[in-house]
Amino acid sequence: MTVYYRDQHVQVTSDAVRVDGVSYPVTALELVWHHRGSGTTRTRSRRLGRGVLILIISILPLAAIVCAISLVYSASDRAAWGLAAGVLGVGVIGALALAPLAEVPLGWLDRSYDRGNAVNELWVRYAGEDRLLLRTSDALRFGQIYRAVQRAVEQHG
């Protein structure tokens, strides 16, 4: 017996697919497909959180650029552009100094994309009946389980 995937709720082996204690023999699975379900409050909040993270990460460089541009346009002659260059330089140095601190929110941003924006559903046709095996908003986990079920079915096909 080959184990293709296992976690606390799902186990996919070469013999059967077990989801929350219910077992489906691989030989009895006629068809496997996936469907993207509607979003949930969790997926919508994840998308909103992603937007807030992007705003937080980009606010300092944007503020420095806006300040520098406004100082350049308000300067009456080229001699006053030194202040604009100084503000832009401080903004660049500040951004470079804070770059290591940006690693944490960028990691959160990466993980939010791994988790996905939608709810994915794994369906099978078992004993002539369509059954929903799994419904999750975790895109990475869903992809691993879906591929494991495909491998198990292909090995018997």
N, C-alpha and C positions, 0 to 999 in steps of 0.2 A: 504494500500500500504506500502510495506517495502522498505526502501532505503538500498541497499547493499554497494554502493560506490558513492561518489560525489566529484568532484573537478570542476574547472572552465571550463573544456572541456568535461568531461565525467560524466554521471549520470547513474547508474544502479539501477533500482527499480524492484519490483516484476511484474510490468506491462510492462516496456519497457527499452530499452537500448538507451540512447541518446549520440551521439558523435558529437561534433561541430554543434549542432542544428538539426542533422538528427536523427529521431527517428525510432527505430526498435522494434515492439511489440514482447515481449518474446514468445508469443504463435506461432509466425510465424518463429521463429528461428529453423531450422531443425538440424543444426550441428554447434558445436563450436570447433575450434582448434587453435593451435598456431604454428608459424613457426619462426625459427631464421634466420633473414636476414643477409646480408653481413654487415661488419663493415663500419663505416663512419669515416671521419676525426676526429670527436669528440671522438669516441670510441678508435681510435688509439692513439690520443694524451693523453687520459686518461690512457691508458696502459703505454705509455712512461713516463708520470708524476709519475705513481706508481713506476716505476723502479728508477727514480731519487730520490723519497722519501726514498725508501729502501736503496739506496746508501748513502744518507745523514745521515740517522739514524745509519747505521752500520759503517761509516768511522772511527770514533774515537776508538771504541773497536778493529777494525781490525788493525789500525795503531799502537796501543799500543802492541798488540800481535806480530806484525811483528817486531817492535823495540826490544822487549824483546827477541824474538827468535834469531834475528841477533846478539844481544849483547852476548847471551849465546854461540853461535857458534864462535864468534870472540874472546871470552875470552881465554887466554892461560892457565889459571889455575882456580881452584874453588874460589880463593880469589876475582877474578874480577866479579864473578857472582852477587855480591852485587849490582852493578850498574844495572844489568838486572832486579833484583828483585825490585829495586827502581823505575825503569821506568814502570814495570808492575803494581806496587802498585799505582803509580801516575795515570796510565791509568784507573785502577779500581775505584779509588776514584773520578777521574774526571767523569767517566761514571755514578757513583752513584749520584754525585752532579748535573749532567745534566739530570738525569732521569725525573724529573718533567717537564723539558722543552721539553722532547720528546713526551709529551702527545698531543701537538698540531699537529705535523706531523703524529703521529699515528692515531689521529682522522680523518685527511684528508685521510689517507690510508684506514681506515674503510669505510668512505663515498664513496671513489672511487670504492670499491668492491660492495657496495650497489647499485651504479648506473649501474654497469655491464660493460661487454666488448663487447657486441654485440647488434644489433638492434633486438628487438622482435616485432613480428607482430601478431595481434589477428584477426582471420578470422571467418566468420560465413557463413552459407548457409541460405540465405533469399530469399523466393519466387523462389526457384530452381536455384538461382544464387549465386556464391561465391563472397563475398564482404570483403574487407579489412576494418575493423573497426578502428584499431589503429596500429600505428607504432611508437615505442619509444625505446630509448636506456637506459631509467631509469628502471632497472630491478625490483626494489622494487615496484614502481608504477604499472608496467606491471603485476606483480604477484598479486597485490591487485585487479586490474581490472579484470584480467582473472578469478580469483577465484569468484569474485562477479557475473560475467556473468554465470559461471558454477552453482552457487547457484540459481540464478534466473531461469535458464532453468530447473534445477532439481526440483524446487518447482512446476513447471507447468507440469513436466513429470510424 
